[in-house]
Amino acid sequence: MEVSDSTPAGATPALSEHARRISYFMLVRLVILAGLTALASLVTYTRGDDVLAGHMTLLWSVVGVGFALTIVFARQLPRARDLGRFAGVQTATDLLLSAVAVYLSGGVDSGLATLYLISVLGAAIMGGPRLTWAAAAAATALYATSAMLEASGLLVPLAIDPYVPLSPRVLGFNVLRTVGGIVGVTVLSSYLNRQLTSSVSALGTLRLLNENIVRSISSGLLTVDMHGHVLYFNPMARRILDLEDADIGRSLDSLLPGCILEAPAGVDARQELVVLTRENRHVRVGLSLAPLTDASENRLGHVVNFQDLTRLHELSQQVRRNDSLAAVGGLAASVAHEIRNPLAAISGSAELLGTAELTGEDKKLLGIIRRESGRLSALITDLLSFTRPRPPQRRRAQVAKTALEAVEAFRTDPSSQGITLESKGDEGPKTDAYVDPAQLAQVLWNLLRNAGQALEGEGTILIETTAEPGAVRIDVVDDGPGIGPEHLDRVFDPFFTTKDTGTGFGLAIVHRMVEENGGTIECESSPDGTRFTLRLPPYVPQNQPDDSGILELSDSVRT
């Protein structure tokens, strides 16, 4: 198996497949060295002082050097950049130590000649075919050279027993046996390497295909164990829920609060949740669960598949709101026509009665007629304003200036005497919007009145203008009691109001005007207050008309 000679930049060698194979053979080397230690100890113990001479001392030294080098190699492995060369150095060291061990234990006739085979096998494990055949050639050369030197009498190996030269026949048999073993190990390991390479390649291709499939799924995917701890999540799940790598191992309930892994019998396994993510986003997810099993159908946990339904829910709310608006439009046309004329007669008659001298009770009843007639007239005006709106005349609007003028105008309203009004934020061309200036002023005025009514005459209202990428943002914030979460989805619906005297048209008209001017409006609320956030299209001088942004306030919009 061919192995890259170097580890790619940024990779951790100790964690790569190549590095793991090298570490495995280090363990094999330690086991062999431990066996040699036991063998040398046994010989020393059984033979006594007769063997405590030079050759046993050298053998002990070889074993000690082997242990020391293995420790050094293990410490250097995590920092090795060229694993191919690193494996080659270890193989060369193994061959040299094998040659010395064979020389110290009887030469060609030594039983430790099998260390050559193990060194070749180690080369196959740690490297590729090139290193394996190089190790086989080196082992053959070392063994054959020592056999030739021993046969010629130039090399006399050390041994525990007195050395007796081998006959040429025995010497030749030993050489053929050992060399044949080296060749056999080399051929077999090369074949197994090729098979391993093919299997690893197929496994890697399958794993890559599986990863690509999971990565390409357009829905979030989570797997959890039987205890509800997260085992895996795909990239889409990371994006939807703002997950991080550290979330692996956390409980599912901390990521998807309220998710029921084991639904009771008869309960639909489909669930819908609203999740607050790490980035403080409220995401509505629809999820379904399936059992996670292995190839033998053994239960391992659960698979949670979910989609981001936030935008779909918003569109659904918008469709529902548009349906309501359509119904209101048809109703308003007939109501205004049928009620306005009789109402005018009633109001006129009440005014005529006001010129007469009336008793206390009659005057009180006349006041009720006047008040309720005015209230009904305002409702009809709102209906007509809502169903027959003036098309926006979009041009440049100085948002910061309009916001400041709206605050100053609202400050003169008698109902705002106990309210602290603030206006701040960016000024200048970067906060100029491309909207209808008069409708923008009406929107701000209506939001201020809505906030003032929520404060009931005491509290703080802030208008803040900021420039965002691709939008001009306006925040209208109050520190009132807030809107209940059960009402948040309906605040922009016509006829919906939480006030005793409201008509339910103020915020509906605001929503319609903002959308017709190409903007968006959102509402966030808590017991500490309410925030309305407007995002308006910015003014682009090249292709949009200019305007000074005159404040035009209308008192016809009431919440």
N, C-alpha and C positions, 0 to 999 in steps of 0.2 A: 504494500500500500504506500503510494507516494504521499509524503507529508510536506507541507510547505516548510521551507527552510527558515522562515521568520514568522513572528507573530505580528499581525496587523497593528498599526498604531492605534492606541487607545484601548486595545484588548488587554485583559489581565491574564498573563500566561498561566498562573496557577489555577485558573478556572476554565481553561480551554480543554478540549478533548485530548489534544496532543499532550498537554502537561499532565492530565490525569493518567494517561497510559505510562508516562515516565515515572510518576509517583507510585503507580501499582508495582512496577518492576523494582523500585527501591525497596518496597516491602518484601518482595521475593528475595532480593539480595540480603536483606537483614535476616530472613529466615535461614538462608544458606549459611551465612556467617555464624548464626547461632548454632546451627548443626555442626559446623567445623569446630566451634568453641567446645561444644559438648564432646565431640570426638577427641580433640586434643587433650581435654581434661581427663577423659577416660584412659587414654594411652598413658598419660603422665602418671595417673594414679595406679594403674596396673603394672607398669614397668619400673616404677621407682626411680632411684637416682641414676640408673643406667642410661636414661634417655634425657636427662637434664643437661644436655650438651648443646653444641652450637646449632645443629639443625632444628631442634625443637624450639630453641629460642627464636630462630628466624621464622619458624612457622607461626609462633605466637605473634611475632611482629607483623606478619602478613595479615593475620586476622585483625589485629588492632588497627592497622592502616586501612583495611577494608571498612571497618566500622567508622573510623574517623572521616574517610572520604565520603561515605554515604551521608553522614550528618552534614558535611559541607555542601554536598550536592542538594540535599533537601532544603537547606537554608537559602541557597542561590536560586532554586527553581522559580519562586514567585517573581524574582527580578530578572530572569533570563529573557532576553529579547530574541535571540536566534535559537530556537528550540532544536532545530536540526543539528547545529554545531554542538549544542549542549549534550544531545543524545550521543553524538559521535565521540565526545571526550569521555563520557561514561563507558561507552563500549570499549574504547581503547584501554581505559583503566582496568576494566574487567578482564580483558585478554591478558594484560601484563600480570595482574595478580594471579590469574589462572596458571600462566606459565611458571611463575615463581612457586606456586603451591604444588604443581606437578613435579618440579625439580626437587623440592624439599621432601617429597613423599615417595620417592623411588623412580622418578623419571618416566620413561615411556611406559613402563609396566605399572604405573601408579593408577589406583582406582579414581583418583581425583581428575583424571583426564576428561571425565564427563563435564567438568567445569567449562571446557571449551564449548561444548554443545549448549550449555546454559547461557554462555555469553552470546552465542549466535542467536539463540532464542530471544535474549534480551534486546539485541539489536533489532530483531523483527518487531518486538513489542514497542520499543521506543522510537523507531524510525520507519523508513520505508524499504522497498526492495533494494535500492542502491546501498544503503547502509548494511542490510542483511548480507548481501553477497560480498561486500567489502569485508565484513566481519568474518565470514566463512573463509575467504581467501587468506586473511591474516591468521586465523586460527590454524588453518592447514599448514601455512608456511612456518609458523612457530613450532607446531608439533613435529612436522617433517624435518625441520632444521635440527631440533633437539635430538631426534632419532638418529640423524646422520652423524651428529657430533658424538652422540653416545656410542654408536657403532664403530666409529673410528678411534675411540678412546680419548678424544680431545675433551669430552665432558663427562665427568663422573658425578651422577646425581647423588644427593644425600638420601638416607633412609634410616629407619629405626634399626633394622637388621643389617648386617654386613652386606655390602653391595656385591651382587653376582652378575657379571655381564650376561646379557641375553644372547641366545643363539640367533643367527640371522633369520631362521624360520619364525621363531617366536616374535622377534622384533618386527619382521615384515607383517605378521598377522596382526600385531597390535596397531601398527600404523594403518593398515587397511581397515581394521575395525573402527578405529577412531575417525579416520578421514571419511569413511563411508557414513558413519553416524552424523558427522558435520554436514555432509552433502544432503543426507536424508532430511535432517532438521531444516536445512536451508530451503530445500524444494517444498517440503510440507508447509513451512511457515509462509513461504511466498504464495502458495496456493490459497492458504487460509486468509492471507492478507487481501488477495484479490476478491475472495468471497466476501470478506468483511467490508471491503471498499464498496462493492456492489450493494450490499445490504444497507450500509450507512447512507449511500447516495439515495437509494430508494426511500429509506426512512426520512432523510432530510427533505426530499422532494415532497413526500406525503405531509410531513410536518409543515413545510412552507405553504403547501396548498391549503391545509387546514387553517393556518394562521391568516392567510389571505382571505379565506372565506369568512372567518369570524370578524376580521378587520373591516370587511366590506359590507357587513350587515348594517342596514340603515336603522336598526333599533338597538337599544342597550341590552347587554347580556351580562348577567351575573351568575356565578355558580357558588353555592354555599354548601358546607358540610352538614352532617346530621345535627350538629349543635347550633346551626345558624351563623357560622363564621364564614366570611367571604374568602373564597379560594382564588377567584379569577374575575376580572372584568375586562370587556373589550374597549377599544378606543371610543366608540360612540357612547358607552356608559360613562366613560371618563368625562366626555364633553357635556353630556346632559346633566350629570350630578356634580360636576367640578371635583372629581375624585383625584386622589394622589396615590402614589405607590404605597405609601404608609397605610392606606386603607385596607390593604390585604391583611386578613386576619381579624379585622374588626367584626363586630356583630352586625347582621343585616339590619336590625332594628335601628341602629345608629345612623345608617345611610338611607333607609326607607322606613321611617317611623310609621307604625301602623300596619305594616305588611304582615299578612297572616300566612305562614308557611303551610300549615295543616288546616285547610278550610273544613268546617263541619259538614257532615253529609247533607246534601240537598242545597248547599250554598254554592253559588257560582264562583268558580276559581278566578274569574276575571275581577281585578280590583282597580280602583282609581284613588290616587293619593295626591296630596299637595305637599311638596317637600321644600324645605328651606335649605339651600345649598351653602357650601363654604363661602361663596361670593355674595351671600345674602340675596339670592334670587329665589322667588317662589316659582317652582316648576310643578305643573300638574302632569302626572305620569299615569298611564294606564298599563297595567302589568298582568301577566299570566304566569303560572308556575307549572313546571313539569318535573317528574322525578329524574334525578341524575343516577344512572346505573352503569355498571361495568359490563364487559362482554358476557358475563355469566348471569346478568340480570340481578346482581346484588346491589342493594340500595346504598348509594354513596352520599346522597344529599339532594339538593334541589337545583333546578335551572330556573332563573328568573329572567323573563324576557319582557321588556317594557319599552314604551314609546313616549316621546315628549308631546303631550296633548295641549300644551299651553296656548299655542297659536290657534289650534283648532277650537279650543274652548272660547277664545276671544272672538273668533269668527262666528261661532254659534251665538254668542251673546249679541254680536252686532246684527246678525240676521233676525234674532228675536226682537231686538230693539227697533229695527227697521219695520218689522211687521206691526209692532205697536204704533210706530209713527204713521204708517199707512192707514191703520184703523182710525187713529186720531184725526188724520187729515179729512177723511170722509165724514167723520162725526162733526168736526169743527165747522165745516162749511154749512151744514144744515142747522147746527145749534146757533151759530152767529146770526143767521138769517131769521130764525124763528124767535130768538130771544131779544135781540137788540132793539127792535121797534117797541114791543111791550115794555121793555125795561126803560126805554127813553120816556115813555108815557108815565110810568110809575115815578121815575126820578123827577120829571117835570111837575107832577102833581104834588110830590113831597116838598119841592121848593116853594110852590104856591101856598101850601099849608103852613110853611115856615113863616110866611108874612102875617099870618093871623095870630091873634092872642090866644094861646092855648094854656090849659092847666098843666100842673106838674106831670101827671101821669100821661097826658096826651103828648106833651113835649118829649117825654122819654121814649114813647112808642115811635114818634116821628124820627127821633135820632137813630133808632134801630133800623127804620126803613132806609134812611139816608146811608148809614154805614154798610148795610148789607147790599144795597143797590150799587154802591161804589165798588164793593168787593166783587160782585157779579160782573160789573162792567170791566174790571181789571182782568178777570178770568177770560172773558170773551176777547179782550185785546190780546192777551197772551196766546189764546188759541189761534187768532188770525195771524199774529206775528210768527207763530211756529209753523203754521200750515202754508202761509204765503210769504216766505222770506224774500228779502231783497237779495239778488245775486251779489256776491262780494265783488267790490272794485279793488282788485289787488294791485298794490304798488308798494313803494318803499315806505316802511313804517319804523320810526325811531322807538324801539321797544322800551328802552330804559327811560326815555322821556315820557312816554305814554304811561308807564307804570307809576312814575313819580307824580304825574298829574292826576292819575286815578286815586292815589293815596291822598293827595291834597284835597281833592273834591270830596272824598269820602269822610275826611276829617271834619268837614263842615256839617255832616249829617248829624242831627240831634241824637240819634240812637248810638253814635260812636263816641260820645263824650268820655266815657270811662275806659276806652280801649286805647292801648298804645300801638301806634302804627309806625312801621319801619319800612324803608325802601333802600336796597343796596344792590351792588353787583357791578358788572362790567358796563362801561359806557362807550360810545363811539360807534363807528361803522361796523365793527365786528358783531354788534348785537342788533343790527338793523335787519328786519324781517320783510319778506315779500308777502304781505297780507293786506286785508282791508283795514286801514287804521281806525275807522269808526267802529267796525265790528270788534276789533281787538279791544278798544276802549270799553265797549259794552260787555265783552267777556270778563275783563278785569273788574269792572264795576260790580257785575253780578257775583263774581267769586268773593269780592270783598264784603258785599252785603250778606252773602251766605255764611261767611266766616263770622261776621258781626252778630248775626242772629244766633249762631251756635254758641258764641261767648256770652250771650245774654247781657251785654253791656259792660263786661269786665274781662280783661285779658290782653293778649298781644297778638297782632297780625303782622306778618312779614311778607313782603314781595321781594324776591331776589331774581335778578336777571344775569344769566351767564351765557357765554358762547361755547358751544360744543361742536365737534367735527360734524359738519353737515346739518346743523340745527341751531336755533336760538332757543334757549331754555328759560322758562319762567316758572318759579315756584311760589305758590301762595300758601303760607303755613300759618296755622293758628294753634294755640295751646288749650283749646276747648276740650270737652269731654270725649270727643271722637265719635265715630260712626261704628255701630256694631258690625262685627264680621258677617252677620247674616244679612246685612243691608248693603254691603259694599258693591255687590254685583248689580244692584238696582238703582244706584244713585243717579244715573243718567237716563233713567226711564221716565217718560212723561207720566204725569199724575202721581208719581211716587214722591212722598215727602214724609219726613219724621216730625214736622212742625205742625202745631195745631192750626196755624193760620196760613200755611203755605199752599200754593196751587200745584206744586210738583212739576212746573214747567221751566224754572230758572236754569237748572243744570242740564236739562234736556236741550234747551236752546243753546247753552254754552257748548255742549258737545257737538251739536249740529254745525254751529258757526266755525268751530275749530277745524272740524273735518272738511268743511267746504273751502276753507282757506289752505288746505293741504297740510294741516298739522295733526297732532295727536294730543290727547289729554288722558292722564291717569290719576287715580285717587288712591292714596295710602292713608290708613288711619289706625290709631291705637288709643288707649285711654289717656295718653298724654297729649293728643292733638291730632290734627288732620292736615295732610299735604296734598294739594292739587299741583300736578306737574304738567306744564304745556311745553310742547316742542314744535316750533314753527319753522317753516322753510326760510333759510337766510336770503338776504337780498344780494343779487348778483348784478353789478352795475352794467355789464355788457348788454344784457338783453331784457332788462326789466325796467319799467318806468319808475321815475322818482316821485317822491312826495314828501312833504315836510312832516306828516304825521300829526294831524290836528286831533285833539281829544274831543270826541263827540259822545257824551253820555246819555243814555236813555233810561228813563225810570220805568219803562214798560215791562222790564224783565224782573219778576219777583219769584223767590223760591218759597 
